[in-house]
Amino acid sequence: MSPSFWSGILALGAAPVIAAAAPNEIKVFTDELARYREHTLEFHVNKASSARPTAENQATPLQIMPEYSYGLRRNWELSFQLPFTIDAGSSDFVGYRSELQYVAPHDEDDGFYWGFNVELARNDPPGEASFWSAELIPILGYRGGRWHFVANPGADKQLSGSSRAATFQPAAKIAYQAFGWNSFGLEYFGAEQSRVLYVAWDGKIGKSEFNLGIGRGFTDASDRWVLKMILEFAFR
């Protein structure tokens, strides 16, 4: 792995409140929502070891995205995100986003559940023209015993700019609750020709939850290795 990858890991360890996307957000959406009138603050931090071979820009900046969420109503969550990158000592904001997520009432310990997440984003990639995009992510999950299965057959649509194509972006997760609040499993993310599989660990400390994963890309359009971490704080 390249030195830039290990420097990214050191940066994660040096930031106690930003604990750790190749995209800004590498997350499988489940039935976890902010409770009614509850506030949550998440930090998404991701770092790729090297860019995909087909990428024109081979830079792999550290990507950080704070996300504030509020339990708008029961089973409804409203979120705001502000992604930015850090590379070679400089930082750049790369847009802003808002998300609305709904999960239908269900048994939180066993059985099937469903919901959806919709996103509107202003994208400002460094060195490229800005554009608006929208994303729809269905949430299909099932819990049985210690096992948890989730599928997100999502799609992204560019609303402005030179390209207006829709992109299928599927994601899925299988996890096993080994002990306490600790679950281990696999997460899959696809986008256009990119295919990345992660080994992931989900845990909880007090009211704070985290997701830590290391992924491997399997196509020429995928980043080679990616380290991701999501840390969430809940408060009222």
C-alpha positions as CSV (number, residue, x, y, z in Angstrom):
1,M,0.0,0.0,0.0
2,S,1.2,3.5,-0.8
3,P,2.5,6.0,1.8
4,S,-0.5,8.2,1.2
5,F,-2.7,5.4,2.4
6,W,-0.9,5.1,5.7
7,S,-0.8,8.9,6.1
8,G,-4.5,8.8,5.8
9,I,-4.7,6.2,8.6
10,L,-2.5,8.3,10.8
11,A,-4.8,11.3,10.2
12,L,-7.8,9.2,11.3
13,G,-6.0,8.3,14.5
14,A,-5.1,11.9,15.2
15,A,-8.7,13.1,15.1
16,P,-10.7,11.8,18.0
17,V,-14.0,13.3,17.0
18,I,-13.6,12.4,13.3
19,A,-13.1,8.8,13.3
20,A,-13.5,7.5,9.5
21,A,-15.1,7.8,2.2
22,A,-13.6,6.9,-2.0
23,P,-17.1,8.4,-2.4
24,N,-18.0,10.9,0.3
25,E,-20.5,8.5,1.8
26,I,-19.9,4.7,1.9
27,K,-22.9,3.5,3.9
28,V,-25.6,0.8,3.6
29,F,-28.9,2.3,4.7
30,T,-30.7,0.3,7.3
31,D,-33.6,0.9,9.8
32,E,-31.4,3.0,12.0
33,L,-32.9,6.5,12.3
34,A,-32.7,9.4,14.7
35,R,-35.6,9.0,17.2
36,Y,-38.4,11.5,17.2
37,R,-36.9,14.9,18.2
38,E,-33.5,13.3,18.6
39,H,-30.4,14.9,17.1
40,T,-27.4,12.9,15.7
41,L,-24.1,13.9,14.4
42,E,-22.1,11.6,12.1
43,F,-18.6,11.9,10.8
44,H,-17.8,9.9,7.6
45,V,-14.1,9.6,6.8
46,N,-12.7,7.6,3.9
47,K,-9.3,7.0,2.3
48,A,-8.3,5.0,-0.8
49,S,-4.8,3.5,-1.1
50,S,-4.7,4.3,-4.8
51,A,-7.1,5.5,-7.5
52,R,-8.7,3.2,-10.0
53,P,-6.4,2.6,-13.0
54,T,-8.9,4.3,-15.4
55,A,-9.1,7.5,-13.4
56,E,-7.7,10.7,-15.1
57,N,-6.9,12.1,-11.7
58,Q,-4.9,9.7,-9.6
59,A,-5.1,11.7,-6.4
60,T,-6.7,9.9,-3.4
61,P,-7.5,12.7,-0.9
62,L,-8.8,12.0,2.6
63,Q,-12.5,12.6,2.4
64,I,-14.5,13.8,5.4
65,M,-18.2,14.5,5.7
66,P,-20.0,15.7,8.8
67,E,-23.7,14.9,8.8
68,Y,-26.4,16.4,11.1
69,S,-29.7,14.5,11.4
70,Y,-32.9,15.2,13.2
71,G,-35.9,12.9,14.0
72,L,-38.4,15.0,12.1
73,R,-41.4,12.7,12.9
74,R,-41.7,9.1,14.0
75,N,-40.0,7.0,11.4
76,W,-38.8,10.1,9.5
77,E,-35.2,11.6,9.6
78,L,-33.9,14.7,7.9
79,S,-30.2,15.1,7.3
80,F,-27.7,17.7,6.1
81,Q,-24.2,16.9,4.9
82,L,-21.1,19.0,4.1
83,P,-18.5,16.9,2.4
84,F,-14.9,18.1,1.9
85,T,-11.5,16.7,1.0
86,I,-8.0,17.1,2.4
87,D,-5.0,16.6,0.1
88,A,-1.4,17.8,0.2
89,G,-2.1,20.1,3.1
90,S,-5.1,21.9,1.4
91,S,-8.8,21.3,1.9
92,D,-11.8,21.9,-0.4
93,F,-15.5,21.7,0.1
94,V,-17.1,19.6,-2.6
95,G,-20.7,20.6,-2.3
96,Y,-23.6,20.1,0.1
97,R,-26.5,17.6,0.4
98,S,-29.8,17.0,2.1
99,E,-31.5,13.7,2.8
100,L,-34.9,12.5,3.8
101,Q,-35.2,9.0,5.1
102,Y,-38.3,6.9,6.1
103,V,-38.6,3.4,7.6
104,A,-42.0,1.9,8.0
105,P,-43.0,0.7,11.5
106,H,-41.8,-2.8,12.2
107,D,-40.4,-5.2,14.8
108,E,-36.9,-3.9,15.4
109,D,-35.5,-7.3,16.6
110,D,-37.0,-9.8,14.1
111,G,-38.5,-9.9,10.6
112,F,-38.7,-7.8,7.4
113,Y,-38.6,-4.0,7.2
114,W,-38.6,-1.5,4.3
115,G,-38.1,2.2,3.7
116,F,-36.4,4.6,1.4
117,N,-33.8,7.5,1.4
118,V,-34.0,10.4,-1.1
119,E,-31.2,12.9,-1.5
120,L,-30.7,16.2,-3.3
121,A,-27.1,17.2,-3.7
122,R,-25.0,20.2,-5.1
123,N,-21.7,18.7,-6.3
124,D,-18.6,20.8,-6.7
125,P,-15.8,18.4,-7.6
126,P,-12.3,20.0,-7.7
127,G,-11.4,21.1,-11.2
128,E,-14.8,20.2,-12.6
129,A,-18.0,22.0,-13.3
130,S,-20.6,22.0,-10.6
131,F,-23.9,20.1,-11.0
132,W,-27.0,19.1,-9.1
133,S,-28.0,15.4,-8.6
134,A,-30.8,13.4,-7.0
135,E,-30.7,9.9,-5.6
136,L,-33.3,7.4,-4.5
137,I,-32.3,4.5,-2.3
138,P,-34.9,1.8,-1.4
139,I,-34.2,0.1,1.9
140,L,-35.1,-3.7,2.1
141,G,-33.9,-5.5,5.3
142,Y,-34.5,-8.6,7.3
143,R,-33.4,-9.7,10.8
144,G,-33.4,-13.3,11.8
145,G,-31.8,-14.4,15.0
146,R,-28.3,-12.8,15.0
147,W,-28.3,-12.3,11.3
148,H,-29.1,-9.0,9.5
149,F,-29.5,-8.7,5.7
150,V,-30.0,-5.4,3.9
151,A,-30.3,-4.4,0.2
152,N,-30.2,-0.8,-1.2
153,P,-30.9,-1.0,-5.0
154,G,-30.3,2.7,-5.4
155,A,-30.1,5.0,-8.4
156,D,-28.5,8.4,-8.9
157,K,-29.7,11.0,-11.5
158,Q,-27.7,14.1,-12.6
159,L,-30.1,17.0,-12.8
160,S,-27.8,19.6,-14.4
161,G,-24.5,19.8,-16.3
162,S,-23.4,18.0,-19.5
163,S,-24.6,14.5,-18.4
164,R,-28.2,13.8,-17.4
165,A,-27.8,10.0,-17.3
166,A,-29.1,7.9,-14.4
167,T,-26.7,5.5,-12.7
168,F,-27.7,2.3,-10.9
169,Q,-25.8,2.2,-7.5
170,P,-26.6,-1.0,-5.6
171,A,-25.4,-1.7,-2.1
172,A,-25.9,-4.6,0.2
173,K,-24.9,-5.9,3.6
174,I,-24.9,-9.1,5.6
175,A,-23.9,-9.0,9.3
176,Y,-23.8,-11.3,12.2
177,Q,-24.1,-10.1,15.8
178,A,-21.3,-11.9,17.5
179,F,-21.6,-10.5,21.0
180,G,-23.0,-7.5,22.8
181,W,-23.3,-4.6,20.3
182,N,-20.6,-6.0,18.1
183,S,-21.5,-7.2,14.6
184,F,-19.2,-8.4,11.8
185,G,-20.0,-8.9,8.1
186,L,-19.6,-7.9,4.5
187,E,-20.7,-4.8,2.6
188,Y,-20.9,-4.5,-1.2
189,F,-21.0,-1.2,-3.1
190,G,-21.4,-0.8,-6.9
191,A,-21.5,2.3,-9.2
192,E,-21.2,2.1,-13.0
193,Q,-18.2,-0.3,-13.4
194,S,-17.0,0.0,-9.9
195,R,-17.3,-3.0,-7.5
196,V,-16.0,-2.8,-4.0
197,L,-16.4,-5.4,-1.2
198,Y,-15.8,-4.5,2.5
199,V,-15.2,-6.5,5.6
200,A,-17.0,-4.4,8.2
201,W,-17.4,-4.1,12.0
202,D,-20.3,-2.3,13.7
203,G,-20.1,-1.5,17.4
204,K,-21.5,0.8,20.1
205,I,-19.9,2.7,23.0
206,G,-22.5,4.3,25.2
207,K,-24.8,6.3,22.9
208,S,-22.1,6.5,20.2
209,E,-22.1,4.0,17.3
210,F,-19.4,3.3,14.8
211,N,-18.9,1.4,11.5
212,L,-15.4,0.4,10.4
213,G,-14.5,-1.3,7.2
214,I,-11.7,-2.1,4.8
215,G,-12.7,-2.7,1.1
216,R,-11.1,-4.1,-2.0
217,G,-12.0,-3.1,-5.5
218,F,-12.3,-5.8,-8.1
219,T,-12.5,-3.9,-11.4
220,D,-10.4,-1.4,-13.3
221,A,-13.0,1.2,-12.4
222,S,-12.6,0.6,-8.7
223,D,-10.2,2.0,-6.1
224,R,-7.8,-0.6,-5.0
225,W,-8.1,-0.5,-1.2
226,V,-10.4,1.7,0.8
227,L,-10.5,2.4,4.5
228,K,-13.8,3.8,5.8
229,M,-15.2,4.7,9.2
230,I,-18.5,6.3,10.4
231,L,-18.9,7.6,13.9
232,E,-22.3,8.7,15.2
233,F,-23.2,10.7,18.3
234,A,-26.8,10.9,19.5
235,F,-28.2,13.7,21.8
236,R,-31.5,15.5,22.5
